[in-house]
Amino acid sequence: MVGLGLPIFGGILFLCGLLILVYLLLSVIKSLKQDTEKRSRRKRGAWNVLFLLLALVLLISSRLCFWSGESLISYQIFYRDEAIGKISIEPEGGGGKYLVYSFVDRKGKRYDHRILATGEKCQIEVEFIRWDPWLKDLGLVTAYRTVRVNFTSLEEPSIRTTELPGAEDPFWECIHRFDKPLFFVKTRLLKSDFIDLDFEQPQKLIISGDKIVIKPEPSTFSSDSTS
């Protein structure tokens, strides 16, 4: 599962950092009780500073692991050539249309997001994260999540954006900003072409290369659903 190994690894780092802090505390108490030479005290003090810095690094790293693991829960594992969801059209009572985005999460539960269409064409945007294979044991595998739908029309060519629940994510912004120095992760914002909202058959969404491909093929989902 995405991010499952990170909290465990973060817990190990936290425990190591805590043990070092306990060791430093006991070392300071011991040095206060003993009457040692000045050179020995200086040497021990230098080691204590190094241990303190190491403990801080471990504790900060553990916090980053907890944060990353929690953030990655909202992402879906990517499987090549498998649909990441589907879109369909439903009528709206006032004569408009709903664009319905449906997907199945990692637990097999189906979700439907109904979005009032504010244009004649739509485009899907997906956040895509690719981790290096050696991080797989930490739960860091290639993952994605659909974040927004863009609408436009011939009369009003400006793009109107509707974000899906949870689209605002500081984790994505941080990783996206620093993915160049972070050699082990790459991020991309994938987009589909704009398609007309006049289709009757549900459209399947597939990640292909650097974009989202929309195909007029129905997808099979589980019967459990929420709106």
Helices and strands as residue ranges (DSSP letters): H 5-33, H 38-71, G 72-74, E 76-77, E 85-91, E 97-104, E 110-116, E 121-131, G 133-138, E 143-152, E 160-163, H 170-177, E 185-192, E 195-196, E 203-208, E 211-215, E 225-226
